[in-house]
Amino acid sequence: MKMEKKEDFETFDEQEKRARRRLRTKALVKAALLAGLVVFILPAGGPWMSTEAFTAVMGRIMAKNPIVDLVAHFILAMAYGWVVGACIYSLPTAAGIIFGTLLGVPLYGLNYVICGFLAGYPANELHAVIAHLVFCLFFSVAYRAMAISSPRRKVA
């Protein structure tokens, strides 16, 4: 069995530069589902606010049916994932995570105007803000981690 030389493969920096060339759809979908699951299961107000677990759509109560809430939550998670992913894919890792997390604020604002103000869905607004920030943080970290593929062999 022949041993491969480390020098024959891309460095981590080269892998990251390759990952930052385009938006990685597969990584985006996986990261949005993962971050959406975390935010849906863990209530935004902490463990003492467990009444919001499995019912809040990004921190906002939309329906009394948990299936409707689940579907609406993951539709929003995918939409938010596309927005955040499109904004951070070309940034360096640390900048992408920080900027991606901060995008939770305008996404919350949009959610408040459409779902809270216009549609009248109730929420503890602090919990809704926290849910948006937590989603964007988890999404940004997961996307940046999943977007980097395995190293390729260098062309001679």
N, C-alpha and C positions, 0 to 999 in steps of 0.2 A: 504494500500500500504506500503510495507516494504522499508525502506531507506537503501541504500547500504552504507557500510563503506568504507572510503577512503583507509584504511589499507588493504582491501581485493583485491586491484588492484595494478598493476605495477606502479612504480614511473616513472617519465620522463626519468631518467637515464637508467632504465631497458628497457624502450621502445626503446631508442636510441641504446643501445647495441644490442637489437634484430634486429633493422633495419640495423645495420652495419655488420651482419653476411653474407649477400648475396646481390647481385645486384638485385634491385627491378625493374623488366621489365616494369610494368605498370607505375610506377613513372617516369622511364627513358623516356618512350614514351611521356607522358604528359608534362614533363619538356622540352624535345627537341622541341615539337610542340609550347609550350608557348614561349620559348626563341627565336625560329626561327621566330615566328610571330612578336615579339617585334623588332627584328633586320630587318625584311623585311619591316615593316611599318615605323619605325623611321630611318631616314637616319643617317649614322655614323658621318657625318660632322656637325650635328646639324640642326636646322630648316631652316637655310639659304641655305642648300644643298638639298632642297626638290626634286630636279631632280632625286636623287637616290632612293627616296621612291618608293616602288613597282616594282623596276627594277633591283636592285643590288642583286647578289647572293653572300652573305657574303662579300659585299663591292665591288664586281667585276661585271662588265657588261658582260654578256655572250651571250645574244640574244636580238633581237629587239621585240620578242614576249613575253608579260608579263606572259603568261601561262607557257611557257618553263622556264622562270626565276623562277616562283613560284615553279614549280616541282623540278627544279635543286636545288633551295635554300633549300627546305625541305628534299631532299635527303641528302644534305650536313649536314643539321641540325641533322638528325637522325644518320648519320655516326659520326659526332662530338660528339653527345650525348653518343653514345656507348663508344667512346674512353674516354671521360671525366668521364662518369659514372663508367667505369671499374677502373679508377684510384682513384676515390674519395670515393667510397661507404663504404670502411672499415675505413676511417679516421674519427677522431672527427669532429664535425660540422665546427668549425672555420678553422681548418687546411684544411678540404675538400673544403671549399669555396675559401680560398686563393690559394691553389694548383690548384683547378679547373680553377680559373680565369687566373692564370699564364700559364696554358696549352694552352691558346689562342695564345701565341707567337709561339710555335712549330707548332701548327695547321695552323697558318698564313704562316709560312715558307714552310710547305708542300703544301699549297694552292698556294703560289707564284711560287714554282718550277713547279708544275703540270699545274696549270691553267694559270699563268702569263707567265712564261718563256717558257715552252714546247708548250702549246696550244695557247699562244698569246692573251689571253683575257685581254683587257685593264682594268685599275683601277687606281684610286688615291690611291696609296699604303698606305698612312696614314689613309685613310678612311677604307681600307680593314683591317688594323691592329686593328683599333678601333672597327670595326664590329665583329671581332673575339674575342676581349677581352670582349665586351659587351655580346655577345652570351654566352661565357663561364661563365661570372659572373652570368647572369640571369639563365642559366642552373643549375649551381652549387647550387645557393640559392633555386631554385624551386625543384630540385631533393632532396636536403637534407630535405626540408620541407615536400615533398610528400612521402618520403620513410618511415617516421615514422607513423605507423598505430595506431589505437586507443588502449588504455591500455587493457590488458587482466587480467582476474581474476587470482589471485595467487592460486597456487595449495596448498592445506593444507597439 
